[in-house]
Amino acid sequence: MAARDYKGTGMSNDKDRPIFIKRVMSRRKSHHGGAWKLAYADFMTAMMAFFLLMWLLSSVSPVQRRGIAEYFNMPLKAAIMGGQGTGMDSSILQGGGRDISSPEPGTTRMSDGTYSKRMSMRPSEQDLKDATTELERREQARLHDLQIKLMAAIEANPALRQFKQQIRIDSTLTGLRIEIVDTQKRPMFALSNENVQPYMRDILREIGRTLNDVPNRIVVQGHTDAVQYAGGEKGYSNWELSADRANASRRELISGGMDEAKVLRVIGLASTQNLNKKDAMDPENRRISIIVLNRKSELAMTHDDAAATTLLDNAANASGSAPPGVATKPLIDKLGPAATTPRRPSHQAALDTPIERVTIATATPPISSATTAQQQ
């Protein structure tokens, strides 16, 4: 920088005098550096990735987890070319296979060098049992709803409300049982035959309409008291009468709107299953039972019928007649929508379907009591 001349100031012009220029630079105090921030960011990123992986592993199903493992085990050739793998084990993804160092198919090598069995994908016995229990529970609830609907339908109908004491509905091991019981003052059928009384017809038709609400099939049973016909077992007896009345009840159920295919059996049981065990002559023993079968009972009856019918036919053909001193009782053993018996009036013959009758030898001795002339 050139020296200035200060004229008129009285100062000498000294060219040899040194001039000092001082430049001051403003500097902030620096830290130790930012490398630690990069390391900390890498650490936090790794931790986030680790916990994200743990969350994903806990949220996926075992099948999805197996698919992910198979994906990373896929051979490079199969991944590129899309071909099948060469592994011995079945795989979710193409090209997947088991570890060839595994001692047997179906095992997985663990991180500690040991092997563990793979979980079978087939449903276990416990799963099947739980599913069966759930189906039975739903079916029981459906039958309970049917019971409520039947009781409500009877209560809502003034003509049927007065007969509700003769209608009994309860649950059994085979399903829902609906019984219409006879009384001395109010019989369900005409004297000694199967003609349905008007009030009984209304009850059966109302029940028939309600039975369509469930898919279950039914069994219709006819019962009588122990009062015998004059002809006894050789002629028209309580067996024929109970079968006729059960079949007449079936026709009324169908007339009420019930699907004919719902009927699995029509059975006449005579006086073998008395409601009043102490008094076989009690009018309460004369009744009609409608059993709404559960699934288990329906399958058991369907599977046993073919073998039972063949066995009974072979026994009847081989023996020809029952041993001396053993009573024989006819039994309707035909599976189908209808069951007919002899002595059917001509105007009802068109509604009937022929049935098969078999004879079963029983160990009970013949009834030796005096017979009466009429059946109540």
VOPAGU-2260 file (C-alpha; in pm, 1 decimal, decimal comma):
REM VOPAGU-2260
SITE   aa  ch    i         X         Y         Z
SITE  MET   A    0       0,0       0,0       0,0
SITE  ALA   A    1     154,9     330,1    -107,1
SITE  ALA   A    2     243,9     580,5     154,8
SITE  ARG   A    3      34,2     890,7     175,8
SITE  ASP   A    4     179,8    1236,9     167,8
SITE  TYR   A    5      39,3    1465,2     418,6
SITE  LYS   A    6     119,2    1804,1     282,1
SITE  GLY   A    7     102,0    2096,0     507,7
SITE  THR   A    8      82,3    1881,2     811,4
SITE  GLY   A    9     444,2    1926,5     910,3
SITE  MET   A   10     514,2    1558,5     887,0
SITE  SER   A   11     811,5    1434,7     692,6
SITE  ASN   A   12     764,9    1201,6     402,8
SITE  ASP   A   13     951,0     890,0     518,8
SITE  LYS   A   14     939,3     629,5     247,8
SITE  ASP   A   15    1130,8     376,1     451,1
SITE  ARG   A   16     874,7     358,8     728,2
SITE  PRO   A   17     706,9       8,3     732,6
SITE  ILE   A   18     332,2     -11,8     719,4
SITE  PHE   A   19     157,4    -301,5     901,7
SITE  ILE   A   20    -186,4    -424,8     790,0
SITE  LYS   A   21    -367,8    -649,4    1037,0
SITE  ARG   A   22    -651,2    -864,9     903,5
SITE  VAL   A   23    -875,5   -1022,4    1167,0
SITE  MET   A   24   -1077,0   -1335,1    1059,1
SITE  SER   A   25   -1390,3   -1424,4    1254,4
SITE  ARG   A   26   -1396,7   -1797,0    1340,8
SITE  ARG   A   27   -1655,1   -1993,8    1534,2
SITE  LYS   A   28   -1554,2   -2254,9    1783,1
SITE  SER   A   29   -1570,1   -2591,6    1605,5
SITE  HIS   A   30   -1703,4   -2912,0    1756,2
SITE  HIS   A   31   -1541,7   -3255,2    1755,1
SITE  GLY   A   32   -1701,6   -3346,0    1414,3
SITE  GLY   A   33   -2024,7   -3515,6    1282,5
SITE  ALA   A   34   -1910,3   -3875,2    1231,2
SITE  TRP   A   35   -2096,9   -3994,8    1541,2
SITE  LYS   A   36   -2425,1   -3882,8    1390,1
SITE  LEU   A   37   -2378,8   -4115,5    1096,7
SITE  ALA   A   38   -2302,8   -4406,1    1327,3
SITE  TYR   A   39   -2604,9   -4329,0    1544,8
SITE  ALA   A   40   -2831,7   -4301,8    1241,4
SITE  ASP   A   41   -2708,5   -4638,4    1113,2
SITE  PHE   A   42   -2772,6   -4794,7    1452,6
SITE  MET   A   43   -3127,5   -4657,3    1475,5
SITE  THR   A   44   -3202,5   -4770,3    1120,6
SITE  ALA   A   45   -3084,2   -5120,8    1202,4
SITE  MET   A   46   -3294,1   -5129,9    1519,5
SITE  MET   A   47   -3600,6   -5012,2    1330,3
SITE  ALA   A   48   -3547,7   -5280,1    1065,9
SITE  PHE   A   49   -3502,8   -5546,2    1335,4
SITE  PHE   A   50   -3822,4   -5461,2    1521,2
SITE  LEU   A   51   -4011,2   -5428,7    1192,8
SITE  LEU   A   52   -3897,5   -5779,4    1101,8
SITE  MET   A   53   -4004,3   -5912,3    1443,0
SITE  TRP   A   54   -4347,2   -5752,9    1401,2
SITE  LEU   A   55   -4390,4   -5901,0    1054,5
SITE  LEU   A   56   -4294,9   -6248,8    1175,2
SITE  SER   A   57   -4546,3   -6231,1    1456,8
SITE  SER   A   58   -4830,8   -6108,8    1234,6
SITE  VAL   A   59   -4810,0   -6361,1     948,0
SITE  SER   A   60   -4964,7   -6707,7     962,6
SITE  PRO   A   61   -4756,3   -7029,0     967,7
SITE  VAL   A   62   -4850,3   -7096,9     605,3
SITE  GLN   A   63   -4733,7   -6752,0     494,3
SITE  ARG   A   64   -4414,8   -6791,8     696,3
SITE  ARG   A   65   -4348,5   -7122,1     523,7
SITE  GLY   A   66   -4408,0   -6959,6     185,6
SITE  ILE   A   67   -4153,9   -6687,4     262,7
SITE  ALA   A   68   -3898,7   -6949,2     367,0
SITE  GLU   A   69   -3961,4   -7147,9      50,2
SITE  TYR   A   70   -3915,2   -6833,9    -157,5
SITE  PHE   A   71   -3565,3   -6777,6     -22,8
SITE  ASN   A   72   -3483,9   -7148,4     -60,8
SITE  MET   A   73   -3586,1   -7147,7    -427,9
SITE  PRO   A   74   -3305,2   -7259,4    -659,6
SITE  LEU   A   75   -3168,7   -6992,0    -891,3
SITE  LYS   A   76   -3255,7   -7194,5   -1201,5
SITE  ALA   A   77   -3617,9   -7231,1   -1097,0
SITE  ALA   A   78   -3642,6   -6863,1   -1007,4
SITE  ILE   A   79   -3508,8   -6756,3   -1348,9
SITE  MET   A   80   -3652,8   -7025,6   -1576,5
SITE  GLY   A   81   -3975,4   -7088,4   -1386,5
SITE  GLY   A   82   -3925,1   -7466,4   -1380,3
SITE  GLN   A   83   -4007,2   -7720,4   -1115,0
SITE  GLY   A   84   -3771,3   -7778,7    -829,2
SITE  THR   A   85   -3577,6   -8095,6    -765,1
SITE  GLY   A   86   -3655,3   -8127,1    -397,6
SITE  MET   A   87   -3814,5   -8443,8    -260,0
SITE  ASP   A   88   -4064,8   -8258,1     -44,1
SITE  SER   A   89   -4379,5   -8079,9    -157,3
SITE  SER   A   90   -4341,6   -7703,6    -163,3
SITE  ILE   A   91   -4574,1   -7404,9    -174,4
SITE  LEU   A   92   -4367,0   -7224,8    -439,0
SITE  GLN   A   93   -4226,7   -7376,1    -756,2
SITE  GLY   A   94   -3871,4   -7490,8    -719,1
SITE  GLY   A   95   -3881,1   -7515,3    -342,5
SITE  GLY   A   96   -3748,5   -7823,9    -167,6
SITE  ARG   A   97   -3625,4   -7953,1     161,1
SITE  ASP   A   98   -3270,7   -7938,0     290,4
SITE  ILE   A   99   -3089,6   -8233,7     131,5
SITE  SER   A  100   -2891,8   -8282,4     451,7
SITE  SER   A  101   -3211,7   -8359,4     642,6
SITE  PRO   A  102   -3225,9   -8724,8     753,5
SITE  GLU   A  103   -3584,7   -8778,6     631,9
SITE  PRO   A  104   -3856,2   -8595,8     443,0
SITE  GLY   A  105   -4075,1   -8368,4     646,8
SITE  THR   A  106   -3797,3   -8240,9     877,6
SITE  THR   A  107   -3643,4   -7895,0     906,2
SITE  ARG   A  108   -3289,6   -7810,6    1009,4
SITE  MET   A  109   -3274,8   -7572,5    1305,1
SITE  SER   A  110   -3013,0   -7304,6    1372,4
SITE  ASP   A  111   -2848,0   -7516,3    1641,5
SITE  GLY   A  112   -2794,3   -7804,8    1400,1
SITE  THR   A  113   -3083,2   -8019,8    1521,8
SITE  TYR   A  114   -3386,2   -8128,8    1320,1
SITE  SER   A  115   -3751,0   -8090,4    1397,8
SITE  LYS   A  116   -4062,4   -8235,5    1239,6
SITE  ARG   A  117   -4265,1   -8002,2    1021,9
SITE  MET   A  118   -4616,8   -7935,4    1134,9
SITE  SER   A  119   -4867,3   -8134,7     931,2
SITE  MET   A  120   -5108,4   -7922,5     731,6
SITE  ARG   A  121   -5383,7   -8185,3     752,7
SITE  PRO   A  122   -5665,9   -8121,8     999,2
SITE  SER   A  123   -5601,6   -8290,3    1330,5
SITE  GLU   A  124   -5843,9   -8512,1    1519,4
SITE  GLN   A  125   -5904,5   -8229,8    1763,8
SITE  ASP   A  126   -6000,6   -7995,3    1479,7
SITE  LEU   A  127   -6246,0   -8251,8    1343,4
SITE  LYS   A  128   -6388,6   -8306,4    1690,1
SITE  ASP   A  129   -6430,9   -7933,5    1742,9
SITE  ALA   A  130   -6602,1   -7898,2    1404,7
SITE  THR   A  131   -6838,9   -8185,1    1485,0
SITE  THR   A  132   -6919,8   -8033,3    1822,9
SITE  GLU   A  133   -6993,4   -7698,5    1659,3
SITE  LEU   A  134   -7227,3   -7861,9    1405,0
SITE  GLU   A  135   -7411,1   -8046,8    1681,6
SITE  ARG   A  136   -7445,3   -7725,1    1877,7
SITE  ARG   A  137   -7592,9   -7543,6    1578,5
SITE  GLU   A  138   -7831,0   -7830,5    1509,4
SITE  GLN   A  139   -7943,4   -7835,5    1871,8
SITE  ALA   A  140   -8009,5   -7461,5    1853,7
SITE  ARG   A  141   -8207,7   -7511,8    1532,3
SITE  LEU   A  142   -8424,6   -7780,4    1693,3
SITE  HIS   A  143   -8476,7   -7558,3    1995,9
SITE  ASP   A  144   -8598,1   -7279,8    1767,3
SITE  LEU   A  145   -8834,7   -7529,8    1603,3
SITE  GLN   A  146   -8976,7   -7619,3    1944,4
SITE  ILE   A  147   -9041,7   -7252,7    2018,9
SITE  LYS   A  148   -9208,6   -7201,9    1679,3
SITE  LEU   A  149   -9437,3   -7501,4    1731,3
SITE  MET   A  150   -9545,3   -7383,5    2074,6
SITE  ALA   A  151   -9601,6   -7031,1    1942,4
SITE  ALA   A  152   -9806,2   -7161,7    1648,4
SITE  ILE   A  153  -10032,2   -7360,1    1880,2
SITE  GLU   A  154  -10077,2   -7064,1    2113,2
SITE  ALA   A  155  -10156,3   -6832,4    1822,2
SITE  ASN   A  156  -10430,6   -7059,8    1687,6
SITE  PRO   A  157  -10744,6   -7037,6    1904,7
SITE  ALA   A  158  -10874,4   -7366,4    1765,2
SITE  LEU   A  159  -10558,4   -7550,5    1873,3
SITE  ARG   A  160  -10492,7   -7370,8    2200,1
SITE  GLN   A  161  -10750,3   -7578,0    2385,1
SITE  PHE   A  162  -10566,8   -7898,8    2286,2
SITE  LYS   A  163  -10219,2   -7793,8    2396,9
SITE  GLN   A  164  -10241,4   -8023,7    2700,7
SITE  GLN   A  165  -10239,0   -8318,7    2461,5
SITE  ILE   A  166   -9924,9   -8200,1    2280,9
SITE  ARG   A  167   -9591,4   -8276,3    2442,4
SITE  ILE   A  168   -9260,1   -8152,9    2297,7
SITE  ASP   A  169   -8924,8   -8254,3    2443,4
SITE  SER   A  170   -8564,6   -8320,6    2339,6
SITE  THR   A  171   -8419,7   -8671,3    2325,9
SITE  LEU   A  172   -8091,4   -8826,7    2218,9
SITE  THR   A  173   -8231,8   -8883,8    1870,1
SITE  GLY   A  174   -8369,7   -8532,9    1822,4
SITE  LEU   A  175   -8686,0   -8336,4    1896,5
SITE  ARG   A  176   -8988,6   -8549,7    1989,9
SITE  ILE   A  177   -9342,5   -8422,8    1934,0
SITE  GLU   A  178   -9613,6   -8640,7    2089,4
SITE  ILE   A  179   -9989,1   -8602,0    2047,6
SITE  VAL   A  180  -10152,8   -8798,6    2328,0
SITE  ASP   A  181  -10502,4   -8946,5    2327,2
SITE  THR   A  182  -10745,2   -8897,4    2615,8
SITE  GLN   A  183  -11062,5   -9069,9    2723,0
SITE  LYS   A  184  -11277,2   -8762,8    2656,4
SITE  ARG   A  185  -11102,9   -8648,2    2340,2
SITE  PRO   A  186  -10979,3   -8936,8    2117,2
SITE  MET   A  187  -10751,2   -8860,5    1823,7
SITE  PHE   A  188  -10891,2   -9130,1    1594,2
SITE  ALA   A  189  -11223,9   -9295,6    1536,0
SITE  LEU   A  190  -11299,8   -9608,3    1737,9
SITE  SER   A  191  -11088,1   -9908,0    1631,9
SITE  ASN   A  192  -10964,2   -9753,8    1303,6
SITE  GLU   A  193  -10729,0   -9493,7    1163,6
SITE  ASN   A  194  -10977,1   -9220,9    1070,0
SITE  VAL   A  195  -10837,6   -8892,0    1200,5
SITE  GLN   A  196  -11062,3   -8668,5    1409,4
SITE  PRO   A  197  -11103,1   -8307,1    1284,5
SITE  TYR   A  198  -10910,5   -8144,9    1570,6
SITE  MET   A  199  -10627,6   -8397,1    1528,0
SITE  ARG   A  200  -10616,0   -8313,3    1157,9
SITE  ASP   A  201  -10571,8   -7943,2    1236,5
SITE  ILE   A  202  -10288,9   -8015,3    1479,5
SITE  LEU   A  203  -10101,2   -8237,8    1234,5
SITE  ARG   A  204  -10133,6   -7991,5     948,2
SITE  GLU   A  205  -10009,0   -7704,1    1161,5
SITE  ILE   A  206   -9709,6   -7914,5    1266,1
SITE  GLY   A  207   -9646,6   -8013,7     902,9
SITE  ARG   A  208   -9619,3   -7650,3     795,0
SITE  THR   A  209   -9370,4   -7573,5    1070,1
SITE  LEU   A  210   -9150,2   -7877,9    1004,7
SITE  ASN   A  211   -9044,7   -7732,1     669,5
SITE  ASP   A  212   -8841,0   -7470,8     857,6
SITE  VAL   A  213   -8568,3   -7728,2     931,2
SITE  PRO   A  214   -8387,7   -7965,3     691,3
SITE  ASN   A  215   -8403,1   -8258,8     932,9
SITE  ARG   A  216   -8596,9   -8570,3     838,5
SITE  ILE   A  217   -8862,8   -8725,3    1061,9
SITE  VAL   A  218   -8991,4   -9058,0    1189,5
SITE  VAL   A  219   -9364,1   -9105,5    1254,4
SITE  GLN   A  220   -9454,1   -9364,4    1519,9
SITE  GLY   A  221   -9795,7   -9499,8    1610,2
SITE  HIS   A  222   -9872,8   -9634,2    1959,8
SITE  THR   A  223  -10176,1   -9809,7    2109,2
SITE  ASP   A  224  -10275,7   -9932,4    2451,1
SITE  ALA   A  225  -10269,7  -10300,2    2548,1
SITE  VAL   A  226  -10638,6  -10367,9    2478,4
SITE  GLN   A  227  -10644,8  -10651,8    2224,2
SITE  TYR   A  228  -10877,4  -10725,8    1935,0
SITE  ALA   A  229  -11102,6  -11029,0    1951,3
SITE  GLY   A  230  -10906,0  -11191,7    1669,3
SITE  GLY   A  231  -10577,8  -11152,2    1855,8
SITE  GLU   A  232  -10246,6  -11179,8    1677,9
SITE  LYS   A  233  -10391,8  -11390,6    1395,3
SITE  GLY   A  234  -10618,1  -11115,5    1266,1
SITE  TYR   A  235  -10618,0  -10737,8    1256,1
SITE  SER   A  236  -10430,1  -10640,2    1573,2
SITE  ASN   A  237  -10277,3  -10343,4    1747,6
SITE  TRP   A  238   -9973,7  -10373,4    1521,2
SITE  GLU   A  239  -10176,9  -10303,1    1210,7
SITE  LEU   A  240  -10380,5  -10037,4    1390,1
SITE  SER   A  241  -10072,9   -9847,3    1513,7
SITE  ALA   A  242   -9915,0   -9861,8    1167,2
SITE  ASP   A  243  -10238,0   -9742,6    1003,2
SITE  ARG   A  244  -10268,3   -9450,0    1241,0
SITE  ALA   A  245   -9903,6   -9352,3    1192,5
SITE  ASN   A  246   -9950,1   -9358,5     815,4
SITE  ALA   A  247  -10271,2   -9155,8     841,0
SITE  SER   A  248  -10078,7   -8898,8    1044,8
SITE  ARG   A  249   -9810,7   -8889,1     774,4
SITE  ARG   A  250  -10074,0   -8805,0     513,7
SITE  GLU   A  251  -10208,3   -8519,6     725,2
SITE  LEU   A  252   -9858,9   -8378,2     775,1
SITE  ILE   A  253   -9808,3   -8375,3     398,4
SITE  SER   A  254  -10152,4   -8222,9     346,1
SITE  GLY   A  255  -10043,4   -7941,1     576,5
SITE  GLY   A  256   -9757,4   -7854,5     340,7
SITE  MET   A  257   -9468,9   -8067,7     467,0
SITE  ASP   A  258   -9230,0   -8201,4     204,9
SITE  GLU   A  259   -9298,3   -8571,1     150,4
SITE  ALA   A  260   -8925,5   -8647,1     121,6
SITE  LYS   A  261   -8874,5   -8548,6     486,8
SITE  VAL   A  262   -9035,1   -8873,3     606,8
SITE  LEU   A  263   -8768,4   -9135,1     675,7
SITE  ARG   A  264   -8980,0   -9398,0     852,3
SITE  VAL   A  265   -9339,7   -9474,7     940,6
SITE  ILE   A  266   -9353,8   -9727,2    1224,6
SITE  GLY   A  267   -9629,2   -9907,1    1413,3
SITE  LEU   A  268   -9517,9  -10004,9    1765,1
SITE  ALA   A  269   -9850,0  -10127,2    1911,4
SITE  SER   A  270   -9821,9  -10127,6    2293,8
SITE  THR   A  271   -9448,6  -10198,5    2320,6
SITE  GLN   A  272   -9358,6   -9847,3    2442,1
SITE  ASN   A  273   -9627,6   -9744,4    2686,3
SITE  LEU   A  274   -9626,9   -9390,7    2814,7
SITE  ASN   A  275   -9780,7   -9508,6    3141,0
SITE  LYS   A  276   -9562,0   -9797,3    3249,6
SITE  LYS   A  277   -9788,4   -9889,1    3540,3
SITE  ASP   A  278  -10114,6   -9908,2    3346,5
SITE  ALA   A  279  -10094,6  -10058,4    2997,9
SITE  MET   A  280  -10465,2   -9987,4    2943,6
SITE  ASP   A  281  -10431,7   -9612,8    3007,5
SITE  PRO   A  282  -10566,6   -9403,7    2714,1
SITE  GLU   A  283  -10247,3   -9194,3    2730,6
SITE  ASN   A  284  -10063,6   -9486,8    2575,8
SITE  ARG   A  285  -10255,1   -9422,3    2253,3
SITE  ARG   A  286  -10048,2   -9152,8    2086,2
SITE  ILE   A  287   -9862,3   -9040,8    1775,2
SITE  SER   A  288   -9491,3   -8957,2    1803,4
SITE  ILE   A  289   -9317,5   -8736,1    1546,6
SITE  ILE   A  290   -8940,4   -8742,1    1596,2
SITE  VAL   A  291   -8735,6   -8475,3    1418,6
SITE  LEU   A  292   -8405,3   -8660,9    1383,3
SITE  ASN   A  293   -8068,6   -8504,3    1441,9
SITE  ARG   A  294   -7794,4   -8567,6    1187,9
SITE  LYS   A  295   -7628,0   -8847,3    1382,8
SITE  SER   A  296   -7950,2   -9045,9    1426,8
SITE  GLU   A  297   -8048,4   -8996,3    1063,5
SITE  LEU   A  298   -7713,7   -9129,7     939,3
SITE  ALA   A  299   -7730,6   -9425,5    1177,6
SITE  MET   A  300   -8077,7   -9522,3    1055,0
SITE  THR   A  301   -7985,6   -9478,1     689,3
SITE  HIS   A  302   -7667,3   -9687,4     711,1
SITE  ASP   A  303   -7817,7   -9965,5     921,9
SITE  ASP   A  304   -8131,8  -10019,0     715,1
SITE  ALA   A  305   -7980,7  -10214,0     426,1
SITE  ALA   A  306   -7796,3  -10460,7     650,2
SITE  ALA   A  307   -8088,4  -10495,3     891,4
SITE  THR   A  308   -8343,3  -10561,5     616,0
SITE  THR   A  309   -8121,3  -10822,8     448,0
SITE  LEU   A  310   -8057,2  -10998,9     777,9
SITE  LEU   A  311   -8425,3  -11012,6     865,4
SITE  ASP   A  312   -8520,9  -11140,0     519,9
SITE  ASN   A  313   -8261,1  -11417,0     536,2
SITE  ALA   A  314   -8377,2  -11519,2     882,6
SITE  ALA   A  315   -8740,1  -11530,6     772,2
SITE  ASN   A  316   -8661,0  -11737,5     461,6
SITE  ALA   A  317   -8443,7  -11981,0     653,4
SITE  SER   A  318   -8682,5  -12048,8     939,4
SITE  GLY   A  319   -9014,9  -12022,2     761,0
SITE  SER   A  320   -9195,7  -11990,1    1094,4
SITE  ALA   A  321   -9123,2  -11891,1    1449,8
SITE  PRO   A  322   -9026,0  -12153,3    1709,0
SITE  PRO   A  323   -9305,4  -12295,5    1925,6
SITE  GLY   A  324   -9402,4  -12078,0    2218,1
SITE  VAL   A  325   -9256,6  -11761,2    2064,5
SITE  ALA   A  326   -9487,1  -11481,3    1958,1
SITE  THR   A  327   -9440,2  -11314,2    1622,1
SITE  LYS   A  328   -9506,7  -10946,2    1566,6
SITE  PRO   A  329   -9519,3  -10766,1    1231,7
SITE  LEU   A  330   -9299,8  -10460,6    1199,7
SITE  ILE   A  331   -9288,4  -10193,0     931,3
SITE  ASP   A  332   -8922,3  -10174,1     836,9
SITE  LYS   A  333   -8946,0   -9987,6     510,7
SITE  LEU   A  334   -8758,9   -9662,5     466,8
SITE  GLY   A  335   -8966,5   -9428,7     260,0
SITE  PRO   A  336   -9233,3   -9163,8     261,3
SITE  ALA   A  337   -9525,4   -9399,0     308,9
SITE  ALA   A  338   -9623,4   -9716,3     485,9
SITE  THR   A  339   -9948,6   -9899,7     424,7
SITE  THR   A  340  -10123,1  -10188,4     591,2
SITE  PRO   A  341  -10416,1  -10416,0     505,2
SITE  ARG   A  342  -10780,0  -10312,7     538,2
SITE  ARG   A  343  -10723,1   -9971,0     386,2
SITE  PRO   A  344  -11036,9   -9790,0     265,7
SITE  SER   A  345  -11054,3   -9752,1    -112,0
SITE  HIS   A  346  -11063,6   -9369,4    -109,4
SITE  GLN   A  347  -10723,9   -9360,9      65,6
SITE  ALA   A  348  -10550,2   -9626,9    -142,4
SITE  ALA   A  349  -10426,8   -9377,4    -400,0
SITE  LEU   A  350  -10224,4   -9189,8    -136,5
SITE  ASP   A  351  -10040,6   -9497,7     -12,8
SITE  THR   A  352   -9721,8   -9666,2    -121,6
SITE  PRO   A  353   -9676,2  -10043,1     -71,3
SITE  ILE   A  354   -9443,4  -10135,6     209,1
SITE  GLU   A  355   -9237,7  -10436,5     299,4
SITE  ARG   A  356   -9332,7  -10636,0     607,4
SITE  VAL   A  357   -9096,0  -10858,4     798,3
SITE  THR   A  358   -9155,4  -11085,3    1095,1
SITE  ILE   A  359   -8932,2  -11067,4    1399,1
SITE  ALA   A  360   -8927,6  -11347,1    1654,5
SITE  THR   A  361   -8932,6  -11209,7    2007,6
SITE  ALA   A  362   -8856,9  -11379,0    2334,6
SITE  THR   A  363   -9169,2  -11252,5    2507,1
SITE  PRO   A  364   -9444,4  -11511,2    2568,1
SITE  PRO   A  365   -9782,4  -11465,4    2399,4
SITE  ILE   A  366  -10040,1  -11251,4    2576,9
SITE  SER   A  367  -10267,4  -11487,2    2764,9
SITE  SER   A  368  -10517,1  -11236,2    2902,2
SITE  ALA   A  369  -10870,3  -11227,6    2772,1
SITE  THR   A  370  -10921,1  -11002,3    2473,6
SITE  THR   A  371  -11188,2  -10744,1    2437,7
SITE  ALA   A  372  -11404,9  -10686,4    2138,0
SITE  GLN   A  373  -11300,0  -10331,5    2059,8
SITE  GLN   A  374  -10991,3  -10106,3    2064,4
SITE  GLN   A  375  -11032,9   -9767,1    2229,0
